[in-house]
Amino acid sequence: MWPSFIKGFRAYLQLERSMSANTVEAYLRDITMLQRHIETNYAGLPIPQITLEHLRTLTQEIAELGLAATTQARILSGIRSFFGYLMLEDVIDNDPSELLDFPKPKRALPHVLSVAEIDQLFAAIDHSRPDGQRNRAMLEVMYSCGLRVSELITLRISQLHTEVGYIRVTGKGDKERLVPIGDAAIKQIDLYQRYTRTQVPVVKKGNEDYLFLNKFGAKLSRVMVFYIIKDLAAKARISSEIHPHTLRHSFATHLVENGADLRAVQTMLGHASITTTEIYTHLDRTFLRNTLEQYHPRYKQ
């Protein structure tokens, strides 16, 4: 029974789910683990009779292996996909994996730069180079507005509303949001547009409205932004590993540390859930204690 269902599951993953070969093999290993668990602990149990309790003993076995929570969750995801396939094939009437509890991976705290390190990063920009002013404007926008790198490289001139202090950003899922922009960033954008962007010999067709261009007249790539920031960090002698998202994390952390409303930060970052934004409240325990001391009526009683 198992071999025929596993064979059908493989075809389902390849043809209907269009999964890569590596992902298919990973899912099949998950089902082999399930098969071995059932045959070892519940000899002769038909697949349609597998219940939630049988699966819970498997999750306990997986947890005892000492695997990371993300690995455990991936294995259980494969098993859940298998039972979804069996439901589609009318092999089972009820999905026993539907109420299966997934281990919750620990959310790693993002690395952030101090305000002094941000200043060091900006000071490392060589303004004598043709791309110096562009890079300054780019970093100012990332730190001033907390943009994702994908939002930065797709930022258009038509989305700038600097006269009222806002930019219109296209985020995940093509959702647009208005983000306030500071005077420092506005100043650097203005300098870049006046004296640097106008010096690009030829702007490639279709790239005319993108704000940040490379020397060939095309919008910047994610990789290019990564290398620019990595190079500046080395010149600024910032030893910690940083990447474009570090500026976004720093933007949010510095706002929260200075008392910004979490809902406002959520809106500016474009987070769908407040729980995603709440991670920034865990970055500075001193800030949290100071907030408690300042605002809780019974803290010092």
PyMOL commands that set and color helices and strands:
alter all, ss='L'
color gray80, all
select helices_A, chain A and resi 2-16+21-41+47-49+52-64+69-88+115-123+132-145+149-153+157-159+162-164+172-174+183-195+197-199+222-235+244-257+262-269+274-282+285-295
alter helices_A, ss='H'
color red, helices_A
select strands_A, chain A and resi 160-161+166-170+176-180
alter strands_A, ss='S'
color yellow, strands_A
deselect
rebuild
show_as cartoon
